[in-house]
Structures are given as structure tokens and as C-alpha cells.
Amino acid sequence: MNNEKRIAIVTGGSRGLGRSTVLALAARGIDSIFTYNSAVDEANKVVAAVEAAGARAIALQLDTGSVGSFDAFVGEVRRAMTSLGAERFDYLVNNAGMSDHTKFAELTEAVLDRIYAVNFKGVVFLTQKLLPILKDGGRIINISTGLTRFTTPDTIPYASLKGAIDVFTLYMAKELGRRGITVNTVAPGAIQTDFSGGTVRDNPAVNKHVASLTALGRPGVPDDIGPLVASLLSEDARWVTGQRIEASGGMNL
Ligand SMILES: NC(=O)c1ccc[n+]([C@@H]2O[C@H](COP(=O)([O-])OP(=O)(O)OC[C@H]3O[C@@H](n4cnc5c(N)ncnc54)[C@H](OP(=O)(O)O)[C@@H]3O)[C@@H](O)[C@H]2O)c1
């Protein structure tokens, strides 16, 4: 796999941690097929930045909560791979996700179903449908959260379904070991992105509070995560599988 052109599929590559991942991969000479949900202009900017770095990227629209659209999406992925000169891809990063801070007493079935669809069901079925075109010896990274180890108010469904991602990772690592595919979770702490309305980045009180809880003394930035994901996809990390790797700067230690 080392000398061949390598291709990653990254969900939610238009902004935040996914964007940082796509750019970190481009810096290592790895092409990406990445998805956006609605931010097409941001996605196009990421494609341009990847090309400026000397790699290639193709942006595809996908709502990860819409499992019924996945067969058509896999068809688009196949066509994108053909245009990149490959039949199979090397790395899958299940990064796209939505936040939610509904108070438990106010939680409705519709809200829980939507978080489940985007943050868990979509990850499960997208992985299932992409596995036939993932190379043996490839890698999968699922993005979870520090909130599966420690708590914060009004985050019960979000954190619980990310907890399901941690367990999904463990079982998929066992399932796919026979194909030489590693499966790991990266669990970021609070990172300054648009997530949760950009609160960690834009609300000075929240930013300061997160810094006070963090051993390294600040909230995270996207580039604390993207290069880590890229490094876990490298050959150097080949013996790591079934693990939850927290990247939180030491939040709530
Ligand atoms: N930021 C944090 O503090 C933090 C901490 C721990 C874990 N995480 C996890 O990290 C991942 C990325 O978060 P982020 O901070 O980078 O968020 P972000 O800046 O809000 O970006 C979210 C990305 O996911 C895409 N997306 C959102 N909903 C989608 C859907 N239904 N279908 C397909 N794509 C969708 C967005 O596409 P568009 O651009 O088209 O909207 C965007 O590319 C998420 O899984 C999140 O749970 C974040």
C-alpha cells in the first residue's frame, strides 16, 4: 500500500475537524473523496486548498442521516474513484456529526431519532456499504467524543450514541481484523469549530471554562485533530486497532 496512490473517504470534510483531516491527508500526498451536507461553498474551498497542496479531492453531497440515499452515494463514490484512477480506497473516516443539547425532560422521540440517524445509524450503514470497496489492509477511524468518558449537562442522547460508536469500533475491529483492516475511535475534547453553534470558540465564558478543565490550558483547535487522524491512518499505526484514542488536551483528568 505504501507506494501506491492512496485515497481517503472523509464524511463532513467541508468544515471543522473533517476539513482539517482532509488537509492533513493532502499534506501527506493522500487524495480524498469527502462529503458535505449543505455547505457547498465551504466544500469547494476545501477542494481548492487540497489542490493547492498538490493532492486531489472530490466533494460529494451526503446526509449521513439518510440511509436510503447510500446506495446512490456509493455509486457516486465509485465514479469519483474512477476519476482518481482507483477501484478501491484505503481509509474511511466517519467524522460527520450533529450536536444536540436538549434537556432530558424535554427530549422527544423525533429529536432522539434524528441524532441516532446521523450520529450512529448512518455510520453503521455507510461503513457496511463502503466495505466492499475498502482495500484489505485499510483503516477506519470513527469520530466519537470525550463526552463518552466524562459528562457535561444536557448532552445525554448525543453522548450515549457516541458511546455506541465506541462499542461499534471495538466490534468492527474484531470483525475486520481478518481483512487486515484496523478500526479505531478518535475522541476529541471540546474543539473550537462551528459545532454546537460555535459556542466553544465564540462564547468567551465557555472558552475560559473549557480551558480551566483542560490540563494543557486551552480548548482544542481543528488542527489538534486532523493531523492526529492522518497519523493514525499511516503505516506507523498499523498495530493499533479496537482502541479509543482521546485527544482532549487532558480535559477533566
Ligand atoms: N467540535 C467539538 O467540540 C467536537 C468534540 C468532540 C467530537 N466532535 C465530533 O467531531 C465531528 C466533527 O465535528 P466538527 O466540530 O468538525 O463540526 P462542524 O464544524 O459543525 O462540521 C460538521 C461537519 O459534518 C457535516 N454534517 C453535519 N451534519 C451532517 C449530516 N446530517 N450529514 C452529513 N454531514 C453532516 C457538516 O457538513 P456541512 O458543512 O455541509 O454542514 C460538516 O462538514 C462530529 O462527529 C462531532 O460529533 C466534535
The ligand as an SDF file (V2000), in Angstrom:
LIG
                    3D

 48 52  0  0  0  0  0  0  0  0999 V2000
  -16.1620   20.3670   17.9320 N   0  0  0  0  0  0  0  0  0  0  0  0
  -16.1470   19.6420   19.0500 C   0  0  0  0  0  0  0  0  0  0  0  0
  -16.0410   20.1920   20.1660 O   0  0  0  0  0  0  0  0  0  0  0  0
  -16.2580   18.1560   18.9870 C   0  0  0  0  0  0  0  0  0  0  0  0
  -15.8740   17.4300   20.1220 C   0  0  0  0  0  0  0  0  0  0  0  0
  -15.9640   16.0410   20.0970 C   0  0  0  0  0  0  0  0  0  0  0  0
  -16.4100   15.4140   18.9790 C   0  0  0  0  0  0  0  0  0  0  0  0
  -16.7890   16.1330   17.8740 N   0  0  0  0  0  0  0  0  0  0  0  0
  -17.2530   15.3770   16.7130 C   0  0  0  0  0  0  0  0  0  0  0  0
  -16.4310   15.7140   15.6160 O   0  0  0  0  0  0  0  0  0  0  0  0
  -17.1600   15.5740   14.4010 C   0  0  0  0  0  0  0  0  0  0  0  0
  -16.9820   16.8220   13.5730 C   0  0  0  0  0  0  0  0  0  0  0  0
  -17.4010   17.9360   14.3270 O   0  0  0  0  0  0  0  0  0  0  0  0
  -16.9410   19.4190   13.9730 P   0  0  0  0  0  0  0  0  0  0  0  0
  -16.6330   20.0990   15.2470 O   0  0  0  0  0  0  0  0  0  0  0  0
  -15.9450   19.4270   12.8970 O   0  0  0  0  0  0  0  0  0  0  0  0
  -18.3440   20.0040   13.4470 O   0  0  0  0  0  0  0  0  0  0  0  0
  -18.6780   21.1510   12.3790 P   0  0  0  0  0  0  0  0  0  0  0  0
  -17.5920   22.1610   12.3120 O   0  0  0  0  0  0  0  0  0  0  0  0
  -20.0520   21.5820   12.7450 O   0  0  0  0  0  0  0  0  0  0  0  0
  -18.7050   20.3550   10.9890 O   0  0  0  0  0  0  0  0  0  0  0  0
  -19.6190   19.3050   10.8580 C   0  0  0  0  0  0  0  0  0  0  0  0
  -19.3730   18.6040    9.5400 C   0  0  0  0  0  0  0  0  0  0  0  0
  -20.2850   17.4990    9.4590 O   0  0  0  0  0  0  0  0  0  0  0  0
  -21.1760   17.7080    8.3670 C   0  0  0  0  0  0  0  0  0  0  0  0
  -22.5090   17.2930    8.7480 N   0  0  0  0  0  0  0  0  0  0  0  0
  -23.2780   17.7560    9.7520 C   0  0  0  0  0  0  0  0  0  0  0  0
  -24.4710   17.1260    9.7620 N   0  0  0  0  0  0  0  0  0  0  0  0
  -24.4470   16.2510    8.7420 C   0  0  0  0  0  0  0  0  0  0  0  0
  -25.3640   15.3300    8.2150 C   0  0  0  0  0  0  0  0  0  0  0  0
  -26.5750   15.1600    8.7260 N   0  0  0  0  0  0  0  0  0  0  0  0
  -24.9920   14.5950    7.1360 N   0  0  0  0  0  0  0  0  0  0  0  0
  -23.7810   14.7510    6.5990 C   0  0  0  0  0  0  0  0  0  0  0  0
  -22.8730   15.6320    7.0350 N   0  0  0  0  0  0  0  0  0  0  0  0
  -23.2020   16.3590    8.1020 C   0  0  0  0  0  0  0  0  0  0  0  0
  -21.1150   19.1790    8.0470 C   0  0  0  0  0  0  0  0  0  0  0  0
  -21.4750   19.3950    6.6850 O   0  0  0  0  0  0  0  0  0  0  0  0
  -21.8770   20.8970    6.1740 P   0  0  0  0  0  0  0  0  0  0  0  0
  -20.6120   21.7050    6.2300 O   0  0  0  0  0  0  0  0  0  0  0  0
  -22.3590   20.7250    4.7870 O   0  0  0  0  0  0  0  0  0  0  0  0
  -22.9140   21.3870    7.1210 O   0  0  0  0  0  0  0  0  0  0  0  0
  -19.6450   19.4880    8.3570 C   0  0  0  0  0  0  0  0  0  0  0  0
  -18.8120   19.0740    7.2930 O   0  0  0  0  0  0  0  0  0  0  0  0
  -18.6050   15.2770   14.8110 C   0  0  0  0  0  0  0  0  0  0  0  0
  -18.8580   13.8880   14.7010 O   0  0  0  0  0  0  0  0  0  0  0  0
  -18.6710   15.6910   16.2650 C   0  0  0  0  0  0  0  0  0  0  0  0
  -19.6210   14.9550   16.9900 O   0  0  0  0  0  0  0  0  0  0  0  0
  -16.7060   17.4910   17.8500 C   0  0  0  0  0  0  0  0  0  0  0  0
  1  2  1  0
  2  3  2  0
  2  4  1  0
  4  5  1  0
  4 48  2  0
  5  6  2  0
  6  7  1  0
  7  8  2  0
  8  9  1  0
  8 48  1  0
  9 10  1  0
  9 46  1  0
 10 11  1  0
 11 12  1  0
 11 44  1  0
 12 13  1  0
 13 14  1  0
 14 15  2  0
 14 16  1  0
 14 17  1  0
 17 18  1  0
 18 19  2  0
 18 20  1  0
 18 21  1  0
 21 22  1  0
 22 23  1  0
 23 24  1  0
 23 42  1  0
 24 25  1  0
 25 26  1  0
 25 36  1  0
 26 27  1  0
 26 35  1  0
 27 28  2  0
 28 29  1  0
 29 30  1  0
 29 35  2  0
 30 31  1  0
 30 32  2  0
 32 33  1  0
 33 34  2  0
 34 35  1  0
 36 37  1  0
 36 42  1  0
 37 38  1  0
 38 39  2  0
 38 40  1  0
 38 41  1  0
 42 43  1  0
 44 45  1  0
 44 46  1  0
 46 47  1  0
M  CHG  2   8   1  16  -1
M  END
$$$$
